[in-house]
Amino acid sequence: MFWTVFIDFITVGCLIATIAWWLSNKYLRVQAIHSVEQSVEWLYAFDIHCNSFFPLFLVLYVLQFFLVPVLIGTLPAFISTLIANSFYLASFGYYCHITYLGYTALPFLQKTQCFLYPIGVFCLLYLVSLILNFNMSIFVMNSYFS
C-alpha cells in the first residue's frame, strides 16, 4: 500500500505533472498580443494527473486484484497475457486521454494532441509484449511482492 500511494501516485504523479506543466508552458501556450499572459499552474497539472490516475487505479489495482487467479495462471499462458496486458494498455491509454482532455480545456493552449502520442508507444509495447509472451501482471506482482 505504501508503494502504491507514495511511489505510484505521488512520486510518479509529481514527475508526470512537472513534465506536462513544463511542456505546456514552454511549447503549447498561445501568445496573444492584446491579452493577459496566461500559464498553466503546477497544481492544475497535478490535478489532471489525479483525475487521470483514478480510472487507472480502479483497473490496475482493484479489478486486477479480483482477477489475479485468471491473470497469472488458470488460463493458458497466452490468454492470461492477452487479458492482463490489455488491462494495462487500456489503463495507460485512458490515462493519456484524460490528460489530453484536461489540457484541451484550457483555451490558451494549442497542439494539446501531443498528450495522445504516448498511446502509440503503448500500442507498440503491447504488441511486443504479446509476441514475447511477457505478462505485465506477473511482472508487477513480482516487483511489488518479492
N, C-alpha and C positions, 0 to 999 in steps of 0.2 A: 504494500500500500504506500509506503514511504517513497519508493521508486516511482510509482505512478503519479503521485501528487507533485513531488518536488523536482523530479528529473523530467518526466514526460510532459507534464502540464506546465509547470512554472519555468524551469530552465530552458527547455526546448522552445516553449512558447515565447519567452523573452527574446531568445535568439531569432526566431522567425519574425516576431513583431518588430524587432530592431532592423532586420534586413528589409522588411516590407516598408517600414517607416522611412528608412534612408532612400530606398529605391523610389518610393512615391514622391518624396520631397525633392530628390535630386533630378529625376528624369521624367516624371509623369505630370508635373504641375504645369498648368497653362498660365503664362504670364500675360495678363491683360494690361493695357496702357492706363486706362482710367478706372481702375478698381483697387480695392484694398488688397494688399498681398496676403494670400491665404496659404496655409500649410497644414499638413496632417500632423496631429499631435500623437505622441508616442502612446499615450493611454488609449486613444482611439484604435491604433494599430493592435494593441494588446486586447482590446475588447473584441475586435474582429477575430483574433485568434481564439478567444474564449467561446465565441459563437460558433466558430468552425470546429472547435475541438469536441463540443458536446455530442454531435452525432457520431464522430469517430470513436469517442469513449463508449457510447452505447453499443456500437457494433463490435469493436475490438476488445472491450473489457467485459461487458455484460453478456451480450449474445454469445460471444466466443466461450465464455465461462460455462454456459449451459451446453454448448456443443463440443466441448473438449473430447469426450469419448469418440465422437464421429470424426473430428478433425485430426486426431493423432493415431488412429489405427483401426477402428472397427470396420471401416470400408476398405476396399483396395487402395493401395498407395496413391495411384494417380487421381482417383476420385477425391480422396481426402485432400490432396494437394490442390486440386482444382477448386474445391469449395473454400478451403482456407485462404488461398491466395486471391480468390475472387472477393472475399470479405475485405482483404487489405486493399485491393485495387479500388473497390467501391468506396471505402472509407477515405482513402487518400484523395481520390478524385472528387468526392463530395467536399472534403476539406478545402481543396483548391477552388471549387466552385463557390462555396460560401464566402471565401476570402475575396474572390473576384466580385461577388455581389456587394460586399461591404465597401470596397474601394470604388466601385462603379456608382454608388450612391452619392459620392462627392462630386459636385459639378465642376470643380476646378482641376480635376484630374483627367488626363487623356491617355489613351492606349492602355487601359487597365486590363485588357485581354492578356497581357503578359503574365498575369497571375494564373492563367489557364495553361500555360506552356508546360509546367511540370507534369500535367496529365499524360502528355505524350511519352515522357520519360518513364512514368509509372506503367504505362501500357507495354512499353518495350521490355522493362524489367519483369513484368508479369509473364510475357511470352517466354522470356529466357528462363524464368523460374519453373515454368511448366515443362519446357524442354528438358531441363536438368533435374526435374522432379524434386525441386527444393521447396519444402513445406515451411512457409513462414511461421505458422503456429507452433510447430515443433521447435524451430529456431528461437522464437521469442520465449516459449516456456522454458527451454534450457537456459537461456541467458538470465531470466528472472529467478528461476528456482534452483540453479545449480551452484 
